[in-house]
Amino acid sequence: MKYLVLFLVLALVYAVWRSQNRPSAPPPRARPPLPAPQDMVACQRCGLHLPRSEAVGSGQRHYCCAEHQRSDA
Ligand SMILES: [Zn+2]
């Protein structure tokens, strides 16, 4: 009976020691910021929507590629 009590005390001490030495959870990884929204324009020839920065054209007319710009001129 004496050894049972001693074992329980040691097990309790070990459990407390383990819970205090457990490494804390890693901090949540910060997500990279989302890119800024871009204006979308439609190709004057085929209607494809694409970001204004990728569109070909001048003024108010936008095209998805140089070929559509040439064929619409
Ligand atoms: Zn097009």
N, CA, C, O and the ligand as a Tripos MOL2 file, in Angstrom:
@<TRIPOS>MOLECULE
protein
  293   291    74     0     0
PROTEIN
NO_CHARGES

@<TRIPOS>ATOM
      1 N           0.8360   -1.2050    0.0000 N.3       1 MET1
      2 CA          0.0000    0.0000    0.0000 C.3       1 MET1
      3 C           0.8690    1.2530    0.0000 C.2       1 MET1
      4 O           0.5350    2.2510   -0.6390 O.2       1 MET1
      5 N           1.9670    1.1930    0.7090 N.am      2 LYS2
      6 CA          2.8740    2.3310    0.7800 C.3       2 LYS2
      7 C           3.4320    2.6620   -0.6070 C.2       2 LYS2
      8 O           3.5720    3.8300   -0.9710 O.2       2 LYS2
      9 N           3.7490    1.6080   -1.3760 N.am      3 TYR3
     10 CA          4.3010    1.8310   -2.7150 C.3       3 TYR3
     11 C           3.2520    2.3720   -3.6800 C.2       3 TYR3
     12 O           3.5760    3.1380   -4.5880 O.2       3 TYR3
     13 N           2.0130    1.9810   -3.4880 N.am      4 LEU4
     14 CA          0.9450    2.5000   -4.3420 C.3       4 LEU4
     15 C           0.7950    4.0050   -4.1490 C.2       4 LEU4
     16 O           0.6740    4.7490   -5.1220 O.2       4 LEU4
     17 N           0.8020    4.4500   -2.9040 N.am      5 VAL5
     18 CA          0.7000    5.8890   -2.6240 C.3       5 VAL5
     19 C           1.9110    6.6130   -3.1920 C.2       5 VAL5
     20 O           1.7760    7.6830   -3.7850 O.2       5 VAL5
     21 N           3.0880    6.0380   -3.0150 N.am      6 LEU6
     22 CA          4.3080    6.6630   -3.5440 C.3       6 LEU6
     23 C           4.2390    6.7540   -5.0700 C.2       6 LEU6
     24 O           4.6100    7.7690   -5.6580 O.2       6 LEU6
     25 N           3.7570    5.6750   -5.7060 N.am      7 PHE7
     26 CA          3.6300    5.6960   -7.1680 C.3       7 PHE7
     27 C           2.6500    6.7640   -7.6180 C.2       7 PHE7
     28 O           2.9160    7.4740   -8.5870 O.2       7 PHE7
     29 N           1.5100    6.8930   -6.9270 N.am      8 LEU8
     30 CA          0.5190    7.8990   -7.3010 C.3       8 LEU8
     31 C           1.0800    9.3150   -7.1320 C.2       8 LEU8
     32 O           0.8390   10.1870   -7.9670 O.2       8 LEU8
     33 N           1.8210    9.5350   -6.0590 N.am      9 VAL9
     34 CA          2.4090   10.8610   -5.8460 C.3       9 VAL9
     35 C           3.4170   11.1610   -6.9520 C.2       9 VAL9
     36 O           3.4340   12.2660   -7.4940 O.2       9 VAL9
     37 N           4.2660   10.1720   -7.2930 N.am     10 LEU10
     38 CA          5.2460   10.3920   -8.3590 C.3      10 LEU10
     39 C           4.5620   10.6190   -9.7110 C.2      10 LEU10
     40 O           4.9980   11.4480  -10.5090 O.2      10 LEU10
     41 N           3.4880    9.8710   -9.9510 N.am     11 ALA11
     42 CA          2.7600   10.0530  -11.2040 C.3      11 ALA11
     43 C           2.1370   11.4390  -11.2740 C.2      11 ALA11
     44 O           2.1340   12.0700  -12.3310 O.2      11 ALA11
     45 N           1.6100   11.9140  -10.1510 N.am     12 LEU12
     46 CA          1.0150   13.2510  -10.1160 C.3      12 LEU12
     47 C           2.0850   14.3210  -10.3400 C.2      12 LEU12
     48 O           1.8720   15.2730  -11.0910 O.2      12 LEU12
     49 N           3.2410   14.1580   -9.6830 N.am     13 VAL13
     50 CA          4.3350   15.1190   -9.8670 C.3      13 VAL13
     51 C           4.7940   15.1030  -11.3230 C.2      13 VAL13
     52 O           5.0470   16.1540  -11.9130 O.2      13 VAL13
     53 N           4.8970   13.9240  -11.8870 N.am     14 TYR14
     54 CA          5.3280   13.8230  -13.2890 C.3      14 TYR14
     55 C           4.3210   14.4910  -14.2170 C.2      14 TYR14
     56 O           4.7070   15.1790  -15.1620 O.2      14 TYR14
     57 N           3.0260   14.2910  -13.9520 N.am     15 ALA15
     58 CA          1.9900   14.8900  -14.8000 C.3      15 ALA15
     59 C           2.0410   16.4120  -14.7140 C.2      15 ALA15
     60 O           1.9110   17.0990  -15.7270 O.2      15 ALA15
     61 N           2.2300   16.9400  -13.4990 N.am     16 VAL16
     62 CA          2.3160   18.4000  -13.3510 C.3      16 VAL16
     63 C           3.5550   18.9150  -14.0570 C.2      16 VAL16
     64 O           3.5070   19.9410  -14.7350 O.2      16 VAL16
     65 N           4.6810   18.1950  -13.8990 N.am     17 TRP17
     66 CA          5.9220   18.6290  -14.5420 C.3      17 TRP17
     67 C           5.7780   18.6340  -16.0650 C.2      17 TRP17
     68 O           6.2480   19.5510  -16.7390 O.2      17 TRP17
     69 N           5.1120   17.5840  -16.6060 N.am     18 ARG18
     70 CA          4.9130   17.5200  -18.0590 C.3      18 ARG18
     71 C           4.0370   18.6680  -18.5500 C.2      18 ARG18
     72 O           4.3050   19.2520  -19.6000 O.2      18 ARG18
     73 N           2.9910   18.9910  -17.7940 N.am     19 SER19
     74 CA          2.0770   20.0350  -18.2650 C.3      19 SER19
     75 C           2.7550   21.4050  -18.2310 C.2      19 SER19
     76 O           2.4170   22.2790  -19.0300 O.2      19 SER19
     77 N           3.7090   21.6030  -17.3130 N.am     20 GLN20
     78 CA          4.3780   22.9030  -17.2620 C.3      20 GLN20
     79 C           5.4820   23.0080  -18.2980 C.2      20 GLN20
     80 O           5.8050   24.1120  -18.7380 O.2      20 GLN20
     81 N           6.0710   21.8890  -18.6980 N.am     21 ASN21
     82 CA          7.1760   21.9270  -19.6550 C.3      21 ASN21
     83 C           6.7180   21.7690  -21.1000 C.2      21 ASN21
     84 O           7.5350   21.8010  -22.0200 O.2      21 ASN21
     85 N           5.4180   21.5990  -21.3000 N.am     22 ARG22
     86 CA          4.9330   21.4330  -22.6710 C.3      22 ARG22
     87 C           5.1780   22.7210  -23.4450 C.2      22 ARG22
     88 O           4.8110   23.8020  -22.9850 O.2      22 ARG22
     89 N           5.7850   22.6140  -24.5960 N.am     23 PRO23
     90 CA          6.0110   23.8380  -25.3790 C.3      23 PRO23
     91 C           4.6780   24.4510  -25.7880 C.2      23 PRO23
     92 O           3.7330   23.7560  -26.1610 O.2      23 PRO23
     93 N           4.6380   25.7560  -25.7060 N.am     24 SER24
     94 CA          3.3940   26.4330  -26.0600 C.3      24 SER24
     95 C           3.1450   26.2810  -27.5510 C.2      24 SER24
     96 O           4.0690   26.0720  -28.3370 O.2      24 SER24
     97 N           1.8990   26.3890  -27.9150 N.am     25 ALA25
     98 CA          1.5320   26.2410  -29.3230 C.3      25 ALA25
     99 C           2.2080   27.3430  -30.1320 C.2      25 ALA25
    100 O           2.3030   28.4810  -29.6740 O.2      25 ALA25
    101 N           2.6750   27.0090  -31.3280 N.am     26 PRO26
    102 CA          3.3160   28.0450  -32.1410 C.3      26 PRO26
    103 C           2.3030   29.1440  -32.4640 C.2      26 PRO26
    104 O           1.1120   28.8740  -32.6160 O.2      26 PRO26
    105 N           2.7830   30.3780  -32.5680 N.am     27 PRO27
    106 CA          1.8480   31.4660  -32.8800 C.3      27 PRO27
    107 C           1.2290   31.2340  -34.2510 C.2      27 PRO27
    108 O           1.8810   30.6970  -35.1470 O.2      27 PRO27
    109 N          -0.0200   31.6340  -34.4170 N.am     28 PRO28
    110 CA         -0.6560   31.4230  -35.7270 C.3      28 PRO28
    111 C           0.1090   32.1680  -36.8100 C.2      28 PRO28
    112 O           0.4890   33.3290  -36.6560 O.2      28 PRO28
    113 N           0.3170   31.4650  -37.8940 N.am     29 ARG29
    114 CA          1.0950   32.0430  -38.9890 C.3      29 ARG29
    115 C           0.2880   33.1720  -39.6470 C.2      29 ARG29
    116 O          -0.8740   33.0100  -40.0190 O.2      29 ARG29
    117 N           0.9520   34.3030  -39.7690 N.am     30 ALA30
    118 CA          0.2680   35.4450  -40.3770 C.3      30 ALA30
    119 C           0.1100   35.1940  -41.8670 C.2      30 ALA30
    120 O           1.0560   34.8130  -42.5570 O.2      30 ALA30
    121 N          -1.1040   35.4150  -42.3440 N.am     31 ARG31
    122 CA         -1.3300   35.2130  -43.7740 C.3      31 ARG31
    123 C          -0.7890   36.4080  -44.5400 C.2      31 ARG31
    124 O          -0.8670   37.5410  -44.0650 O.2      31 ARG31
    125 N          -0.2400   36.1600  -45.7290 N.am     32 PRO32
    126 CA          0.2460   37.2950  -46.5160 C.3      32 PRO32
    127 C          -0.9290   38.1870  -46.8990 C.2      32 PRO32
    128 O          -2.0390   37.7050  -47.1210 O.2      32 PRO32
    129 N          -0.6750   39.4930  -46.9740 N.am     33 PRO33
    130 CA         -1.7780   40.4030  -47.2950 C.3      33 PRO33
    131 C          -2.2940   40.1360  -48.7010 C.2      33 PRO33
    132 O          -1.5380   39.7780  -49.6040 O.2      33 PRO33
    133 N          -3.5760   40.3180  -48.8580 N.am     34 LEU34
    134 CA         -4.1840   40.1110  -50.1650 C.3      34 LEU34
    135 C          -3.7680   41.2480  -51.0950 C.2      34 LEU34
    136 O          -3.6060   42.3850  -50.6520 O.2      34 LEU34
    137 N          -3.5970   40.9470  -52.3830 N.am     35 PRO35
    138 CA         -3.2770   42.0310  -53.3160 C.3      35 PRO35
    139 C          -4.4600   42.9780  -53.4430 C.2      35 PRO35
    140 O          -5.6170   42.5980  -53.2690 O.2      35 PRO35
    141 N          -4.1280   44.2170  -53.7520 N.am     36 ALA36
    142 CA         -5.1730   45.2320  -53.8830 C.3      36 ALA36
    143 C          -6.0960   44.8630  -55.0420 C.2      36 ALA36
    144 O          -5.6340   44.3200  -56.0450 O.2      36 ALA36
    145 N          -7.3840   45.1490  -54.9190 N.am     37 PRO37
    146 CA         -8.3060   44.8410  -56.0220 C.3      37 PRO37
    147 C          -7.9710   45.6780  -57.2500 C.2      37 PRO37
    148 O          -7.5170   46.8170  -57.1430 O.2      37 PRO37
    149 N          -8.2040   45.0880  -58.4110 N.am     38 GLN38
    150 CA         -7.8920   45.7730  -59.6550 C.3      38 GLN38
    151 C          -9.1740   46.0110  -60.4350 C.2      38 GLN38
    152 O         -10.1510   45.2730  -60.3070 O.2      38 GLN38
    153 N          -9.1450   47.0540  -61.2430 N.am     39 ASP39
    154 CA        -10.2670   47.3110  -62.1370 C.3      39 ASP39
    155 C         -10.2760   46.2550  -63.2290 C.2      39 ASP39
    156 O          -9.2300   45.8850  -63.7620 O.2      39 ASP39
    157 N         -11.4650   45.7750  -63.5540 N.am     40 MET40
    158 CA        -11.6060   44.7960  -64.6230 C.3      40 MET40
    159 C         -12.1970   45.5070  -65.8380 C.2      40 MET40
    160 O         -13.0870   46.3490  -65.7160 O.2      40 MET40
    161 N         -11.6900   45.1550  -66.9870 N.am     41 VAL41
    162 CA        -12.2210   45.7160  -68.2320 C.3      41 VAL41
    163 C         -12.5740   44.5540  -69.1570 C.2      41 VAL41
    164 O         -12.0590   43.4450  -69.0160 O.2      41 VAL41
    165 N         -13.4520   44.8350  -70.0930 N.am     42 ALA42
    166 CA        -13.8670   43.8190  -71.0530 C.3      42 ALA42
    167 C         -13.2160   44.0890  -72.3880 C.2      42 ALA42
    168 O         -13.1100   45.2370  -72.8190 O.2      42 ALA42
    169 N         -12.7820   43.0320  -73.0390 N.am     43 CYS43
    170 CA        -12.2200   43.1490  -74.3830 C.3      43 CYS43
    171 C         -13.3240   43.6310  -75.3180 C.2      43 CYS43
    172 O         -14.4390   43.1110  -75.2910 O.2      43 CYS43
    173 N         -13.0030   44.6400  -76.1570 N.am     44 GLN44
    174 CA        -14.0010   45.1930  -77.0740 C.3      44 GLN44
    175 C         -14.3490   44.2030  -78.1850 C.2      44 GLN44
    176 O         -15.3980   44.3240  -78.8200 O.2      44 GLN44
    177 N         -13.4920   43.2480  -78.4160 N.am     45 ARG45
    178 CA        -13.7230   42.3000  -79.5080 C.3      45 ARG45
    179 C         -14.4550   41.0530  -79.0260 C.2      45 ARG45
    180 O         -15.4830   40.6810  -79.5920 O.2      45 ARG45
    181 N         -13.9310   40.4020  -77.9810 N.am     46 CYS46
    182 CA        -14.4930   39.1070  -77.5830 C.3      46 CYS46
    183 C         -15.2160   39.1420  -76.2350 C.2      46 CYS46
    184 O         -15.8590   38.1660  -75.8490 O.2      46 CYS46
    185 N         -15.1110   40.2570  -75.5260 N.am     47 GLY47
    186 CA        -15.8420   40.3620  -74.2730 C.3      47 GLY47
    187 C         -15.1470   39.7500  -73.0790 C.2      47 GLY47
    188 O         -15.7080   39.7510  -71.9830 O.2      47 GLY47
    189 N         -13.9570   39.2320  -73.2510 N.am     48 LEU48
    190 CA        -13.2180   38.6430  -72.1340 C.3      48 LEU48
    191 C         -12.8960   39.7080  -71.0960 C.2      48 LEU48
    192 O         -12.4050   40.7840  -71.4370 O.2      48 LEU48
    193 N         -13.1710   39.4080  -69.8320 N.am     49 HIS49
    194 CA        -12.8390   40.3380  -68.7570 C.3      49 HIS49
    195 C         -11.4330   40.0430  -68.2620 C.2      49 HIS49
    196 O         -11.0640   38.8880  -68.0480 O.2      49 HIS49
    197 N         -10.6540   41.1020  -68.0830 N.am     50 LEU50
    198 CA         -9.2860   40.9490  -67.6020 C.3      50 LEU50
    199 C          -8.9080   42.2000  -66.8320 C.2      50 LEU50
    200 O          -9.5290   43.2480  -67.0080 O.2      50 LEU50
    201 N          -7.8830   42.1010  -65.9710 N.am     51 PRO51
    202 CA         -7.4580   43.2840  -65.2210 C.3      51 PRO51
    203 C          -6.9940   44.3840  -66.1740 C.2      51 PRO51
    204 O          -6.4170   44.1160  -67.2280 O.2      51 PRO51
    205 N          -7.2600   45.6260  -65.7750 N.am     52 ARG52
    206 CA         -6.8790   46.7530  -66.6190 C.3      52 ARG52
    207 C          -5.3730   46.7700  -66.8780 C.2      52 ARG52
    208 O          -4.9270   47.1830  -67.9490 O.2      52 ARG52
    209 N          -4.5800   46.3120  -65.8800 N.am     53 SER53
    210 CA         -3.1270   46.3430  -66.0450 C.3      53 SER53
    211 C          -2.6460   45.3650  -67.1120 C.2      53 SER53
    212 O          -1.5540   45.5310  -67.6550 O.2      53 SER53
    213 N          -3.4650   44.3310  -67.4250 N.am     54 GLU54
    214 CA         -3.0680   43.3450  -68.4290 C.3      54 GLU54
    215 C          -3.7150   43.6130  -69.7830 C.2      54 GLU54
    216 O          -3.4310   42.9250  -70.7640 O.2      54 GLU54
    217 N          -4.5780   44.6080  -69.8270 N.am     55 ALA55
    218 CA         -5.3010   44.8530  -71.0700 C.3      55 ALA55
    219 C          -4.4160   45.6120  -72.0480 C.2      55 ALA55
    220 O          -3.5200   46.3610  -71.6570 O.2      55 ALA55
    221 N          -4.6910   45.3970  -73.3230 N.am     56 VAL56
    222 CA         -4.0030   46.0950  -74.3990 C.3      56 VAL56
    223 C          -4.9790   47.1310  -74.9320 C.2      56 VAL56
    224 O          -6.1740   46.8660  -75.0570 O.2      56 VAL56
    225 N          -4.4640   48.3050  -75.2450 N.am     57 GLY57
    226 CA         -5.3510   49.2920  -75.8420 C.3      57 GLY57
    227 C          -5.0290   50.6850  -75.3660 C.2      57 GLY57
    228 O          -4.0960   50.9040  -74.5930 O.2      57 GLY57
    229 N          -5.8190   51.6160  -75.8420 N.am     58 SER58
    230 CA         -5.6090   53.0140  -75.4900 C.3      58 SER58
    231 C          -6.9670   53.6540  -75.2570 C.2      58 SER58
    232 O          -7.9720   53.2630  -75.8510 O.2      58 SER58
    233 N          -6.9710   54.6400  -74.3850 N.am     59 GLY59
    234 CA         -8.2000   55.3710  -74.1230 C.3      59 GLY59
    235 C          -9.2600   54.4820  -73.4860 C.2      59 GLY59
    236 O          -8.9820   53.7800  -72.5140 O.2      59 GLY59
    237 N         -10.4440   54.5110  -74.0190 N.am     60 GLN60
    238 CA        -11.5650   53.7790  -73.4390 C.3      60 GLN60
    239 C         -11.7000   52.3790  -74.0170 C.2      60 GLN60
    240 O         -12.5150   51.5990  -73.5250 O.2      60 GLN60
    241 N         -10.9300   52.0340  -75.0450 N.am     61 ARG61
    242 CA        -11.0730   50.7280  -75.6810 C.3      61 ARG61
    243 C          -9.9710   49.7940  -75.1830 C.2      61 ARG61
    244 O          -8.7840   50.1140  -75.2460 O.2      61 ARG61
    245 N         -10.3920   48.6490  -74.6930 N.am     62 HIS62
    246 CA         -9.4470   47.6840  -74.1370 C.3      62 HIS62
    247 C          -9.6000   46.3660  -74.8780 C.2      62 HIS62
    248 O         -10.6880   46.0020  -75.3240 O.2      62 HIS62
    249 N          -8.4960   45.6720  -74.9950 N.am     63 TYR63
    250 CA         -8.4920   44.3820  -75.6950 C.3      63 TYR63
    251 C          -7.6800   43.3850  -74.8830 C.2      63 TYR63
    252 O          -6.8060   43.7560  -74.1000 O.2      63 TYR63
    253 N          -7.9930   42.1020  -75.0930 N.am     64 CYS64
    254 CA         -7.2850   41.0600  -74.3490 C.3      64 CYS64
    255 C          -5.9190   40.7820  -74.9680 C.2      64 CYS64
    256 O          -5.0220   40.2920  -74.2810 O.2      64 CYS64
    257 N          -5.7460   41.0880  -76.2540 N.am     65 CYS65
    258 CA         -4.4640   40.8210  -76.9140 C.3      65 CYS65
    259 C          -4.3130   41.7770  -78.0900 C.2      65 CYS65
    260 O          -5.2710   42.4190  -78.5210 O.2      65 CYS65
    261 N          -3.0820   41.8540  -78.5970 N.am     66 ALA66
    262 CA         -2.8090   42.7660  -79.7090 C.3      66 ALA66
    263 C          -3.5610   42.3430  -80.9640 C.2      66 ALA66
    264 O          -3.9420   43.1860  -81.7770 O.2      66 ALA66
    265 N          -3.7730   41.0480  -81.1210 N.am     67 GLU67
    266 CA         -4.4850   40.5810  -82.3160 C.3      67 GLU67
    267 C          -5.9200   41.1230  -82.3520 C.2      67 GLU67
    268 O          -6.3930   41.5540  -83.4040 O.2      67 GLU67
    269 N          -6.6040   41.1010  -81.2190 N.am     68 HIS68
    270 CA         -7.9680   41.6140  -81.1740 C.3      68 HIS68
    271 C          -7.9700   43.1230  -81.3530 C.2      68 HIS68
    272 O          -8.9150   43.6820  -81.9100 O.2      68 HIS68
    273 N          -6.9140   43.7880  -80.8840 N.am     69 GLN69
    274 CA         -6.8500   45.2340  -81.0770 C.3      69 GLN69
    275 C          -6.7110   45.5580  -82.5650 C.2      69 GLN69
    276 O          -7.3500   46.4810  -83.0700 O.2      69 GLN69
    277 N          -5.8670   44.7850  -83.2630 N.am     70 ARG70
    278 CA         -5.6600   45.0170  -84.6970 C.3      70 ARG70
    279 C          -6.9290   44.7110  -85.4790 C.2      70 ARG70
    280 O          -7.3000   45.4630  -86.3800 O.2      70 ARG70
    281 N          -7.5890   43.6250  -85.1440 N.am     71 SER71
    282 CA         -8.7460   43.1990  -85.9280 C.3      71 SER71
    283 C          -9.9520   44.1090  -85.6900 C.2      71 SER71
    284 O         -10.8560   44.1610  -86.5240 O.2      71 SER71
    285 N          -9.9790   44.8210  -84.5720 N.am     72 ASP72
    286 CA        -11.1160   45.6830  -84.2750 C.3      72 ASP72
    287 C         -10.8940   47.0790  -84.8190 C.2      72 ASP72
    288 O         -11.8410   47.8630  -84.8920 O.2      72 ASP72
    289 N          -9.6620   47.4170  -85.2040 N.am     73 ALA73
    290 CA         -9.3720   48.7850  -85.6570 C.3      73 ALA73
    291 C          -9.9220   49.0470  -87.0550 C.2      73 ALA73
    292 O          -9.7650   50.1470  -87.5840 O.2      73 ALA73
    293 ZN        -10.3830   39.6680  -76.9560 Zn       74 ZN74
@<TRIPOS>BOND
     1     1     2 1
     2     2     3 1
     3     3     4 2
     4     3     5 am
     5     5     6 1
     6     6     7 1
     7     7     8 2
     8     7     9 am
     9     9    10 1
    10    10    11 1
    11    11    12 2
    12    11    13 am
    13    13    14 1
    14    14    15 1
    15    15    16 2
    16    15    17 am
    17    17    18 1
    18    18    19 1
    19    19    20 2
    20    19    21 am
    21    21    22 1
    22    22    23 1
    23    23    24 2
    24    23    25 am
    25    25    26 1
    26    26    27 1
    27    27    28 2
    28    27    29 am
    29    29    30 1
    30    30    31 1
    31    31    32 2
    32    31    33 am
    33    33    34 1
    34    34    35 1
    35    35    36 2
    36    35    37 am
    37    37    38 1
    38    38    39 1
    39    39    40 2
    40    39    41 am
    41    41    42 1
    42    42    43 1
    43    43    44 2
    44    43    45 am
    45    45    46 1
    46    46    47 1
    47    47    48 2
    48    47    49 am
    49    49    50 1
    50    50    51 1
    51    51    52 2
    52    51    53 am
    53    53    54 1
    54    54    55 1
    55    55    56 2
    56    55    57 am
    57    57    58 1
    58    58    59 1
    59    59    60 2
    60    59    61 am
    61    61    62 1
    62    62    63 1
    63    63    64 2
    64    63    65 am
    65    65    66 1
    66    66    67 1
    67    67    68 2
    68    67    69 am
    69    69    70 1
    70    70    71 1
    71    71    72 2
    72    71    73 am
    73    73    74 1
    74    74    75 1
    75    75    76 2
    76    75    77 am
    77    77    78 1
    78    78    79 1
    79    79    80 2
    80    79    81 am
    81    81    82 1
    82    82    83 1
    83    83    84 2
    84    83    85 am
    85    85    86 1
    86    86    87 1
    87    87    88 2
    88    87    89 am
    89    89    90 1
    90    90    91 1
    91    91    92 2
    92    91    93 am
    93    93    94 1
    94    94    95 1
    95    95    96 2
    96    95    97 am
    97    97    98 1
    98    98    99 1
    99    99   100 2
   100    99   101 am
   101   101   102 1
   102   102   103 1
   103   103   104 2
   104   103   105 am
   105   105   106 1
   106   106   107 1
   107   107   108 2
   108   107   109 am
   109   109   110 1
   110   110   111 1
   111   111   112 2
   112   111   113 am
   113   113   114 1
   114   114   115 1
   115   115   116 2
   116   115   117 am
   117   117   118 1
   118   118   119 1
   119   119   120 2
   120   119   121 am
   121   121   122 1
   122   122   123 1
   123   123   124 2
   124   123   125 am
   125   125   126 1
   126   126   127 1
   127   127   128 2
   128   127   129 am
   129   129   130 1
   130   130   131 1
   131   131   132 2
   132   131   133 am
   133   133   134 1
   134   134   135 1
   135   135   136 2
   136   135   137 am
   137   137   138 1
   138   138   139 1
   139   139   140 2
   140   139   141 am
   141   141   142 1
   142   142   143 1
   143   143   144 2
   144   143   145 am
   145   145   146 1
   146   146   147 1
   147   147   148 2
   148   147   149 am
   149   149   150 1
   150   150   151 1
   151   151   152 2
   152   151   153 am
   153   153   154 1
   154   154   155 1
   155   155   156 2
   156   155   157 am
   157   157   158 1
   158   158   159 1
   159   159   160 2
   160   159   161 am
   161   161   162 1
   162   162   163 1
   163   163   164 2
   164   163   165 am
   165   165   166 1
   166   166   167 1
   167   167   168 2
   168   167   169 am
   169   169   170 1
   170   170   171 1
   171   171   172 2
   172   171   173 am
   173   173   174 1
   174   174   175 1
   175   175   176 2
   176   175   177 am
   177   177   178 1
   178   178   179 1
   179   179   180 2
   180   179   181 am
   181   181   182 1
   182   182   183 1
   183   183   184 2
   184   183   185 am
   185   185   186 1
   186   186   187 1
   187   187   188 2
   188   187   189 am
   189   189   190 1
   190   190   191 1
   191   191   192 2
   192   191   193 am
   193   193   194 1
   194   194   195 1
   195   195   196 2
   196   195   197 am
   197   197   198 1
   198   198   199 1
   199   199   200 2
   200   199   201 am
   201   201   202 1
   202   202   203 1
   203   203   204 2
   204   203   205 am
   205   205   206 1
   206   206   207 1
   207   207   208 2
   208   207   209 am
   209   209   210 1
   210   210   211 1
   211   211   212 2
   212   211   213 am
   213   213   214 1
   214   214   215 1
   215   215   216 2
   216   215   217 am
   217   217   218 1
   218   218   219 1
   219   219   220 2
   220   219   221 am
   221   221   222 1
   222   222   223 1
   223   223   224 2
   224   223   225 am
   225   225   226 1
   226   226   227 1
   227   227   228 2
   228   227   229 am
   229   229   230 1
   230   230   231 1
   231   231   232 2
   232   231   233 am
   233   233   234 1
   234   234   235 1
   235   235   236 2
   236   235   237 am
   237   237   238 1
   238   238   239 1
   239   239   240 2
   240   239   241 am
   241   241   242 1
   242   242   243 1
   243   243   244 2
   244   243   245 am
   245   245   246 1
   246   246   247 1
   247   247   248 2
   248   247   249 am
   249   249   250 1
   250   250   251 1
   251   251   252 2
   252   251   253 am
   253   253   254 1
   254   254   255 1
   255   255   256 2
   256   255   257 am
   257   257   258 1
   258   258   259 1
   259   259   260 2
   260   259   261 am
   261   261   262 1
   262   262   263 1
   263   263   264 2
   264   263   265 am
   265   265   266 1
   266   266   267 1
   267   267   268 2
   268   267   269 am
   269   269   270 1
   270   270   271 1
   271   271   272 2
   272   271   273 am
   273   273   274 1
   274   274   275 1
   275   275   276 2
   276   275   277 am
   277   277   278 1
   278   278   279 1
   279   279   280 2
   280   279   281 am
   281   281   282 1
   282   282   283 1
   283   283   284 2
   284   283   285 am
   285   285   286 1
   286   286   287 1
   287   287   288 2
   288   287   289 am
   289   289   290 1
   290   290   291 1
   291   291   292 2
@<TRIPOS>SUBSTRUCTURE
     1 MET1         2 RESIDUE 1 A MET
     2 LYS2         6 RESIDUE 1 A LYS
     3 TYR3        10 RESIDUE 1 A TYR
     4 LEU4        14 RESIDUE 1 A LEU
     5 VAL5        18 RESIDUE 1 A VAL
     6 LEU6        22 RESIDUE 1 A LEU
     7 PHE7        26 RESIDUE 1 A PHE
     8 LEU8        30 RESIDUE 1 A LEU
     9 VAL9        34 RESIDUE 1 A VAL
    10 LEU10       38 RESIDUE 1 A LEU
    11 ALA11       42 RESIDUE 1 A ALA
    12 LEU12       46 RESIDUE 1 A LEU
    13 VAL13       50 RESIDUE 1 A VAL
    14 TYR14       54 RESIDUE 1 A TYR
    15 ALA15       58 RESIDUE 1 A ALA
    16 VAL16       62 RESIDUE 1 A VAL
    17 TRP17       66 RESIDUE 1 A TRP
    18 ARG18       70 RESIDUE 1 A ARG
    19 SER19       74 RESIDUE 1 A SER
    20 GLN20       78 RESIDUE 1 A GLN
    21 ASN21       82 RESIDUE 1 A ASN
    22 ARG22       86 RESIDUE 1 A ARG
    23 PRO23       90 RESIDUE 1 A PRO
    24 SER24       94 RESIDUE 1 A SER
    25 ALA25       98 RESIDUE 1 A ALA
    26 PRO26      102 RESIDUE 1 A PRO
    27 PRO27      106 RESIDUE 1 A PRO
    28 PRO28      110 RESIDUE 1 A PRO
    29 ARG29      114 RESIDUE 1 A ARG
    30 ALA30      118 RESIDUE 1 A ALA
    31 ARG31      122 RESIDUE 1 A ARG
    32 PRO32      126 RESIDUE 1 A PRO
    33 PRO33      130 RESIDUE 1 A PRO
    34 LEU34      134 RESIDUE 1 A LEU
    35 PRO35      138 RESIDUE 1 A PRO
    36 ALA36      142 RESIDUE 1 A ALA
    37 PRO37      146 RESIDUE 1 A PRO
    38 GLN38      150 RESIDUE 1 A GLN
    39 ASP39      154 RESIDUE 1 A ASP
    40 MET40      158 RESIDUE 1 A MET
    41 VAL41      162 RESIDUE 1 A VAL
    42 ALA42      166 RESIDUE 1 A ALA
    43 CYS43      170 RESIDUE 1 A CYS
    44 GLN44      174 RESIDUE 1 A GLN
    45 ARG45      178 RESIDUE 1 A ARG
    46 CYS46      182 RESIDUE 1 A CYS
    47 GLY47      186 RESIDUE 1 A GLY
    48 LEU48      190 RESIDUE 1 A LEU
    49 HIS49      194 RESIDUE 1 A HIS
    50 LEU50      198 RESIDUE 1 A LEU
    51 PRO51      202 RESIDUE 1 A PRO
    52 ARG52      206 RESIDUE 1 A ARG
    53 SER53      210 RESIDUE 1 A SER
    54 GLU54      214 RESIDUE 1 A GLU
    55 ALA55      218 RESIDUE 1 A ALA
    56 VAL56      222 RESIDUE 1 A VAL
    57 GLY57      226 RESIDUE 1 A GLY
    58 SER58      230 RESIDUE 1 A SER
    59 GLY59      234 RESIDUE 1 A GLY
    60 GLN60      238 RESIDUE 1 A GLN
    61 ARG61      242 RESIDUE 1 A ARG
    62 HIS62      246 RESIDUE 1 A HIS
    63 TYR63      250 RESIDUE 1 A TYR
    64 CYS64      254 RESIDUE 1 A CYS
    65 CYS65      258 RESIDUE 1 A CYS
    66 ALA66      262 RESIDUE 1 A ALA
    67 GLU67      266 RESIDUE 1 A GLU
    68 HIS68      270 RESIDUE 1 A HIS
    69 GLN69      274 RESIDUE 1 A GLN
    70 ARG70      278 RESIDUE 1 A ARG
    71 SER71      282 RESIDUE 1 A SER
    72 ASP72      286 RESIDUE 1 A ASP
    73 ALA73      290 RESIDUE 1 A ALA
    74 ZN74       293 GROUP 0 **** ****
